[in-house]
């Protein structure tokens, strides 16, 4: 009975919610039943569409069988048999054979006209082909060549071309049990469109589609104009399935369209059926409104289903409001009961006061112990009342500031007046935020003034411990801790870190600091440049991963084209699952830098990685080895010649003229050797001294040009250099002897590499570059010239553009010229065209002339 009464009471008080819930459930069941009925009706409509499509596809299949029968009948014409008999009897074209061919032509034309009368449209093209594919008779000889003929053995083969819309039927012609040729019939695909059965629905469109998805051209049934809706292709084709048809994209969406596409099929639907005996499909597009117009719209079902949902929601809101009202009523009852309990407790007030006095005594004792603990911890305590602006401070608080026992007035100004002016605005803002309740507690580090005039760093912590009901702070308590020693240590550490960062930032070597977890903690600028990685991308990264990425972009030194001394570098090792490396030399990420990597540290602890660019050292070593090898080769040639001729003179007796000739060769080779040694010594001296022995003074470039051309004498060549000098002097700061030597070398090359009679020009140019005046000595000859590759190598030691050996020279002249101009702060420009000549310009900064 008790349970029954509870249920009745609940139904009486909550009948609205129960009624709404029942009505909602009933409505949802009705909507679900209607939706299920709609789906059954829709499936029935789909089945009718599929059956109608299959029936029309079967009609097309029957038509194609009729076409096969006609083609087979045409191939058995007696005129073709007469032709084959006359051919075997050896009849000539003039008599029986020619007559047979004409009879076949007449018969095939009559078949073509009969076909047009029976099926409608244009007459088909009928041709008789031999076994070798030669055309014997063709009713349309001007229609073009035959495509490959389908072969079905002894039966009639049929093929459909999706490109031109033609049906090709080929029937074999047999004679005495042997195939003698083919009778080919070509019909337009329109014959299939014209014979389609009428559909039971209106507003449909039909397309005949090949198995590759391409639509066969022709007039589709159902509408007069197919151009706006004719799709280019249907792919893939799903037979006997009703699918949505996308009008905008003009194609059937055979892919899964999701639940929305299944609920709302769209404006049109399509169904495809296979054509029997042919690789074709019939696709019919129907209007959704006509196919499913008798069904209830799914949108209407959704609206009906939304009504009970809204009713349930409305009932839930009413039920919630009622519960809120009941809760408020209960709270009012509890307040009344609390008032009654307060009146009852008034009788116990006396005993409560006694108890509180005992508690206050205990609290005073506890506060005394707390004060002793704070003094032992050497922290100062302050107690501030924002409402009265009174401040209580402990003895330790005063001792920190060097104050005596009675040297404070107990006001907030006693604290604020001692705070450093730079720190006070920040500290006051944080205290005010804590008082307003914007932060749970106050904590800050700042400086306070001691009585002796020094500044003391303290850590101040505070918290509001009492507030009014309106949130106004009544009491705030905090402590002060002396942190001066820590601040001094932090300042020293910061200064040391600043010095280290400056040193590392200015260092050309790269440094990477790795913490105990193997993460990169610091990367100096040089390391970022050497590794071609931004420093921010490496911070907190695993250092092993960074160098694995570096290794993927680097080549080992033995494989690096810039490491020519054959050294093998230390490789990367996998030891106990952790990447480790020692000192190594590898090509940098740019492909040009050679880096030396070293690391220092202990396993499981922090480590420091050092990267050093040793590209210059490597290049110098390579150049030194290459120079020694080339110099030895160049010196060996004249020495071998000298030793050979001297050996001949010692071992054989020659006539005086022959002896003089051999001695002349020895003398010439000795002069070449002496010249080469002198140029090597000059080049070495210039490189070693780096211009320290140059006697720099102000000279007129025009005078130097006249002196160089006047002192130049070439044996067997009487040409003079054509000078083009400015009117006034051109002042430069240079070593006159060295500059004349450079100019003489360039002029000597112009004589040697230009034919006799060719002009040699020397011109002084003036030019402004980046606000500075420059003067140039331009030497032009019209000789053999150089290729672009030879120009790029000009200036290399012992390199000569003439590989024939007919033009004398050491290959050191231009190298010496470049060294001399480099010491003078100038440059050498070379322009040359094979067969047209060479122009070399020596540029040097002009003195005493400012740029305009």
ABEGO torsion letter per residue (X at the ends): XAAAAAAAAAAAAAAAAAAAAAAAAAAAAAAAAAAAAAAAAAAAAAAAAAAAAAAAAAAAAAAAAAAAAAAAAAAABAAAAAAAAAAAAGBBAABAAAAAAAAAAAAAAAAAAAAAAAAEEBBBBBBBBBAAGBBABBABAAAEBBBBBBBAEABBBBBBBAAAGBBBBBBBBBBGGBBAEBBBBBBBAAAAAAABBBBABBGBBBBBBBAAGBBBBEBBBGBABAAAABBABBOBBBBGBBBBBBAAAGBBBABBAEAAAAABAEABBBBBBBBBGBBBBBBBBBBAAAAAAABBBAAAAAAAAAAAAAAAAAAAAAAAAAAAAAAAAAAAAAAAAAAAAAAAAAAAAAAAAAAAAAAAAAAAAAAAAAAAAAAAAGBBBBBBBAAAGBBBBBAAAAAAAGBBAAABAGBAAAAAAABBAAAAAAAAAAAAAAAAGABABBBBBBBBBBAAGBBBBBBBBBBBABBBAAGBBABBBBBBBBAAAAAAAAAAAAAAAAAAAAAAAABABBBBBBBAAGBBABBBAAAAAAAGBBAAAABGBBAAAAAAAAAAABBBAAABAABAAGBBBBBBBBBGGBBBBBBBBBBBAAGABBBBBBBBEBBGBBBBBBBBBAAAAAAAAAAAAAAAAAAAAAAAAAAAAAAAAAAAAAABBBBAAAAAAAAAAAAAAAAAAAAAAAAAAAAAAAAAAGGAABBBBBBBAAAAAAAAAAABBBBGBABBBBBBBBABBBBBBBBAAAAAAAAAAAAAAAAAABBBGBBBBBBBBBBBBGGBBBBBBBBBBBBAEBBAAAAAABGBBGBBABAAGABBEAGAAAAAAAAAAAAAGBBBBBBBBBGAEBBBBBBBBBBGBBBX
